[in-house]
Amino acid sequence: MKLKLLTSLFFISFGSYAQTYLKLNGATSLLGIPGIGIEVPVSKKMSFQLDATMSFWNSVSIGKYSERPYVFNQIFPEIRYYTKSVNDGFYVGTHFGYGMFKLSKNSSYASQNKYQYGHIIFAGISTGYQWKIKDKWLIDAYVGGGWSKATYEGFEKKTGIRYDLDSNVNFSGQWIPYRGGIMIGYKF
């Protein structure tokens, strides 16, 4: 029910304002991890942004750890408050998010050829600054973080067999920075 309401509000706002920006995260996209977003004004100083970041790398080599999976997706609905006006200058935002992942959580697991597959939720804040470039373009530099909680299962990379059969599901939770970048936006 809440998702239907959010979707309806999003599309009503999308059609009623001329300052809707479609965005691409240039910083992560250059690394082969595309991040896209859409930001819609909801008042003179507030906007709603929905962004998603995805990694499709089934095999990456980082230093001495070869062929470790780095697959994930994250989606973040966010409400932003601007100190000047929407899409101009400094802002703060609050968001929640959801994601799925298949990756080696740290170098200890990578060195043992193990990876984790699971789901993660996020709740936190973001801050950033937007510069308008020309009439229809802008740059949005931002960082964000907060609380994340993951549930996952562990697997051996070569065999695909679970290494953590003594526990049904593993949990981890921490306060961390988990989003950021430099988005390039186009107004349509």
Contacts in CASP RR format, 6 or more apart in sequence:
PFRMAT RR
TARGET T0000
AUTHOR 0000-0000-0000
METHOD contacts of the structure
MODEL  1
MKLKLLTSLFFISFGSYAQTYLKLNGATSLLGIPGIGIEVPVSKKMSFQL
DATMSFWNSVSIGKYSERPYVFNQIFPEIRYYTKSVNDGFYVGTHFGYGM
FKLSKNSSYASQNKYQYGHIIFAGISTGYQWKIKDKWLIDAYVGGGWSKA
TYEGFEKKTGIRYDLDSNVNFSGQWIPYRGGIMIGYKF
6 77 0 8 1.000
9 48 0 8 1.000
10 40 0 8 1.000
10 48 0 8 1.000
10 50 0 8 1.000
13 40 0 8 1.000
13 41 0 8 1.000
13 42 0 8 1.000
13 48 0 8 1.000
14 20 0 8 1.000
14 38 0 8 1.000
14 40 0 8 1.000
17 40 0 8 1.000
17 41 0 8 1.000
18 187 0 8 1.000
19 41 0 8 1.000
19 86 0 8 1.000
19 87 0 8 1.000
19 187 0 8 1.000
20 38 0 8 1.000
20 39 0 8 1.000
20 40 0 8 1.000
20 41 0 8 1.000
20 187 0 8 1.000
20 188 0 8 1.000
21 38 0 8 1.000
21 39 0 8 1.000
21 87 0 8 1.000
21 138 0 8 1.000
21 185 0 8 1.000
21 186 0 8 1.000
21 187 0 8 1.000
21 188 0 8 1.000
22 36 0 8 1.000
22 37 0 8 1.000
22 38 0 8 1.000
22 185 0 8 1.000
22 186 0 8 1.000
22 188 0 8 1.000
23 36 0 8 1.000
23 37 0 8 1.000
23 38 0 8 1.000
23 39 0 8 1.000
23 51 0 8 1.000
23 140 0 8 1.000
23 183 0 8 1.000
23 184 0 8 1.000
23 185 0 8 1.000
23 186 0 8 1.000
24 34 0 8 1.000
24 35 0 8 1.000
24 36 0 8 1.000
24 37 0 8 1.000
24 183 0 8 1.000
24 184 0 8 1.000
24 185 0 8 1.000
25 34 0 8 1.000
25 35 0 8 1.000
25 36 0 8 1.000
25 37 0 8 1.000
25 51 0 8 1.000
25 53 0 8 1.000
25 180 0 8 1.000
25 181 0 8 1.000
25 182 0 8 1.000
25 183 0 8 1.000
26 35 0 8 1.000
26 181 0 8 1.000
26 182 0 8 1.000
26 183 0 8 1.000
26 184 0 8 1.000
27 180 0 8 1.000
27 181 0 8 1.000
27 182 0 8 1.000
28 34 0 8 1.000
28 35 0 8 1.000
28 53 0 8 1.000
28 180 0 8 1.000
28 181 0 8 1.000
29 35 0 8 1.000
32 55 0 8 1.000
32 57 0 8 1.000
33 53 0 8 1.000
33 54 0 8 1.000
33 55 0 8 1.000
33 57 0 8 1.000
34 53 0 8 1.000
34 54 0 8 1.000
35 51 0 8 1.000
35 52 0 8 1.000
35 53 0 8 1.000
35 54 0 8 1.000
36 51 0 8 1.000
36 52 0 8 1.000
37 49 0 8 1.000
37 50 0 8 1.000
37 51 0 8 1.000
37 52 0 8 1.000
37 183 0 8 1.000
38 49 0 8 1.000
38 50 0 8 1.000
38 51 0 8 1.000
39 47 0 8 1.000
39 48 0 8 1.000
39 49 0 8 1.000
39 80 0 8 1.000
39 87 0 8 1.000
39 140 0 8 1.000
40 47 0 8 1.000
40 48 0 8 1.000
40 49 0 8 1.000
41 47 0 8 1.000
41 86 0 8 1.000
41 87 0 8 1.000
42 48 0 8 1.000
42 79 0 8 1.000
43 86 0 8 1.000
44 85 0 8 1.000
44 86 0 8 1.000
45 81 0 8 1.000
45 82 0 8 1.000
45 83 0 8 1.000
45 84 0 8 1.000
45 85 0 8 1.000
45 86 0 8 1.000
46 79 0 8 1.000
46 80 0 8 1.000
46 81 0 8 1.000
46 82 0 8 1.000
46 86 0 8 1.000
47 79 0 8 1.000
47 80 0 8 1.000
47 82 0 8 1.000
47 86 0 8 1.000
47 87 0 8 1.000
48 77 0 8 1.000
48 78 0 8 1.000
48 79 0 8 1.000
48 80 0 8 1.000
49 76 0 8 1.000
49 77 0 8 1.000
49 78 0 8 1.000
49 80 0 8 1.000
50 75 0 8 1.000
50 76 0 8 1.000
50 77 0 8 1.000
50 78 0 8 1.000
51 75 0 8 1.000
51 76 0 8 1.000
51 78 0 8 1.000
51 183 0 8 1.000
52 73 0 8 1.000
52 74 0 8 1.000
52 75 0 8 1.000
52 76 0 8 1.000
53 72 0 8 1.000
53 73 0 8 1.000
53 74 0 8 1.000
53 179 0 8 1.000
54 72 0 8 1.000
54 73 0 8 1.000
54 74 0 8 1.000
55 70 0 8 1.000
55 71 0 8 1.000
55 72 0 8 1.000
55 73 0 8 1.000
56 71 0 8 1.000
57 69 0 8 1.000
57 70 0 8 1.000
57 71 0 8 1.000
58 69 0 8 1.000
58 71 0 8 1.000
59 67 0 8 1.000
59 68 0 8 1.000
59 69 0 8 1.000
60 67 0 8 1.000
60 68 0 8 1.000
60 69 0 8 1.000
60 70 0 8 1.000
61 67 0 8 1.000
61 68 0 8 1.000
62 68 0 8 1.000
62 110 0 8 1.000
64 111 0 8 1.000
65 104 0 8 1.000
65 107 0 8 1.000
65 110 0 8 1.000
65 111 0 8 1.000
67 157 0 8 1.000
68 103 0 8 1.000
68 104 0 8 1.000
68 110 0 8 1.000
68 115 0 8 1.000
68 157 0 8 1.000
69 102 0 8 1.000
69 103 0 8 1.000
69 104 0 8 1.000
69 115 0 8 1.000
69 157 0 8 1.000
70 103 0 8 1.000
71 101 0 8 1.000
71 102 0 8 1.000
71 103 0 8 1.000
72 99 0 8 1.000
72 100 0 8 1.000
72 101 0 8 1.000
72 102 0 8 1.000
72 103 0 8 1.000
73 99 0 8 1.000
73 100 0 8 1.000
73 101 0 8 1.000
74 97 0 8 1.000
74 98 0 8 1.000
74 99 0 8 1.000
74 120 0 8 1.000
74 122 0 8 1.000
74 178 0 8 1.000
74 179 0 8 1.000
75 97 0 8 1.000
75 98 0 8 1.000
75 99 0 8 1.000
76 95 0 8 1.000
76 96 0 8 1.000
76 97 0 8 1.000
76 122 0 8 1.000
76 179 0 8 1.000
77 95 0 8 1.000
77 96 0 8 1.000
77 97 0 8 1.000
78 93 0 8 1.000
78 94 0 8 1.000
78 95 0 8 1.000
78 126 0 8 1.000
79 93 0 8 1.000
79 94 0 8 1.000
79 95 0 8 1.000
80 91 0 8 1.000
80 92 0 8 1.000
80 93 0 8 1.000
80 126 0 8 1.000
81 91 0 8 1.000
81 92 0 8 1.000
81 93 0 8 1.000
82 88 0 8 1.000
82 89 0 8 1.000
82 90 0 8 1.000
82 91 0 8 1.000
82 130 0 8 1.000
83 89 0 8 1.000
83 90 0 8 1.000
83 91 0 8 1.000
84 90 0 8 1.000
87 130 0 8 1.000
87 132 0 8 1.000
87 138 0 8 1.000
88 130 0 8 1.000
88 132 0 8 1.000
89 129 0 8 1.000
89 130 0 8 1.000
89 131 0 8 1.000
90 127 0 8 1.000
90 128 0 8 1.000
90 129 0 8 1.000
91 127 0 8 1.000
91 128 0 8 1.000
91 129 0 8 1.000
91 130 0 8 1.000
92 125 0 8 1.000
92 126 0 8 1.000
92 127 0 8 1.000
92 128 0 8 1.000
93 125 0 8 1.000
93 126 0 8 1.000
93 127 0 8 1.000
94 124 0 8 1.000
94 125 0 8 1.000
94 126 0 8 1.000
95 122 0 8 1.000
95 123 0 8 1.000
95 124 0 8 1.000
95 125 0 8 1.000
95 126 0 8 1.000
96 121 0 8 1.000
96 122 0 8 1.000
96 123 0 8 1.000
96 124 0 8 1.000
97 121 0 8 1.000
97 122 0 8 1.000
97 123 0 8 1.000
98 119 0 8 1.000
98 120 0 8 1.000
98 121 0 8 1.000
98 122 0 8 1.000
99 119 0 8 1.000
99 120 0 8 1.000
99 121 0 8 1.000
99 122 0 8 1.000
100 118 0 8 1.000
100 119 0 8 1.000
100 120 0 8 1.000
101 116 0 8 1.000
101 117 0 8 1.000
101 118 0 8 1.000
101 119 0 8 1.000
101 120 0 8 1.000
101 150 0 8 1.000
101 152 0 8 1.000
102 115 0 8 1.000
102 116 0 8 1.000
102 117 0 8 1.000
102 118 0 8 1.000
103 115 0 8 1.000
103 116 0 8 1.000
104 110 0 8 1.000
104 114 0 8 1.000
104 115 0 8 1.000
104 116 0 8 1.000
105 116 0 8 1.000
105 172 0 8 1.000
109 115 0 8 1.000
109 116 0 8 1.000
113 156 0 8 1.000
113 157 0 8 1.000
113 158 0 8 1.000
114 154 0 8 1.000
114 155 0 8 1.000
114 156 0 8 1.000
114 157 0 8 1.000
114 163 0 8 1.000
115 154 0 8 1.000
115 155 0 8 1.000
115 157 0 8 1.000
116 152 0 8 1.000
116 153 0 8 1.000
116 154 0 8 1.000
116 155 0 8 1.000
116 170 0 8 1.000
117 152 0 8 1.000
117 153 0 8 1.000
117 154 0 8 1.000
117 155 0 8 1.000
118 150 0 8 1.000
118 151 0 8 1.000
118 152 0 8 1.000
118 153 0 8 1.000
119 150 0 8 1.000
119 151 0 8 1.000
119 152 0 8 1.000
120 148 0 8 1.000
120 149 0 8 1.000
120 150 0 8 1.000
120 151 0 8 1.000
121 148 0 8 1.000
121 149 0 8 1.000
121 150 0 8 1.000
122 145 0 8 1.000
122 146 0 8 1.000
122 147 0 8 1.000
122 148 0 8 1.000
122 178 0 8 1.000
123 146 0 8 1.000
123 147 0 8 1.000
124 144 0 8 1.000
124 145 0 8 1.000
124 146 0 8 1.000
124 147 0 8 1.000
125 144 0 8 1.000
125 145 0 8 1.000
125 146 0 8 1.000
126 142 0 8 1.000
126 143 0 8 1.000
126 144 0 8 1.000
126 145 0 8 1.000
126 179 0 8 1.000
126 180 0 8 1.000
127 142 0 8 1.000
127 143 0 8 1.000
127 144 0 8 1.000
128 140 0 8 1.000
128 141 0 8 1.000
128 142 0 8 1.000
128 143 0 8 1.000
129 140 0 8 1.000
129 141 0 8 1.000
129 142 0 8 1.000
130 138 0 8 1.000
130 139 0 8 1.000
130 140 0 8 1.000
130 141 0 8 1.000
131 138 0 8 1.000
131 139 0 8 1.000
132 138 0 8 1.000
133 139 0 8 1.000
135 187 0 8 1.000
136 186 0 8 1.000
136 187 0 8 1.000
136 188 0 8 1.000
137 184 0 8 1.000
137 185 0 8 1.000
137 186 0 8 1.000
137 187 0 8 1.000
138 184 0 8 1.000
138 185 0 8 1.000
138 187 0 8 1.000
139 182 0 8 1.000
139 183 0 8 1.000
139 184 0 8 1.000
139 185 0 8 1.000
140 182 0 8 1.000
140 183 0 8 1.000
140 184 0 8 1.000
140 185 0 8 1.000
141 181 0 8 1.000
141 182 0 8 1.000
141 183 0 8 1.000
142 179 0 8 1.000
142 180 0 8 1.000
142 181 0 8 1.000
142 183 0 8 1.000
143 177 0 8 1.000
143 179 0 8 1.000
143 180 0 8 1.000
143 181 0 8 1.000
144 177 0 8 1.000
144 178 0 8 1.000
144 179 0 8 1.000
144 180 0 8 1.000
145 175 0 8 1.000
145 176 0 8 1.000
145 177 0 8 1.000
145 178 0 8 1.000
145 179 0 8 1.000
146 175 0 8 1.000
146 176 0 8 1.000
146 177 0 8 1.000
146 178 0 8 1.000
147 173 0 8 1.000
147 174 0 8 1.000
147 175 0 8 1.000
148 173 0 8 1.000
148 174 0 8 1.000
148 175 0 8 1.000
148 176 0 8 1.000
148 178 0 8 1.000
149 171 0 8 1.000
149 172 0 8 1.000
149 173 0 8 1.000
150 171 0 8 1.000
150 172 0 8 1.000
150 173 0 8 1.000
151 169 0 8 1.000
151 170 0 8 1.000
151 171 0 8 1.000
152 169 0 8 1.000
152 170 0 8 1.000
152 172 0 8 1.000
153 162 0 8 1.000
153 164 0 8 1.000
153 169 0 8 1.000
153 170 0 8 1.000
154 162 0 8 1.000
154 163 0 8 1.000
154 164 0 8 1.000
154 170 0 8 1.000
155 161 0 8 1.000
155 162 0 8 1.000
155 163 0 8 1.000
156 162 0 8 1.000
156 163 0 8 1.000
164 170 0 8 1.000
END
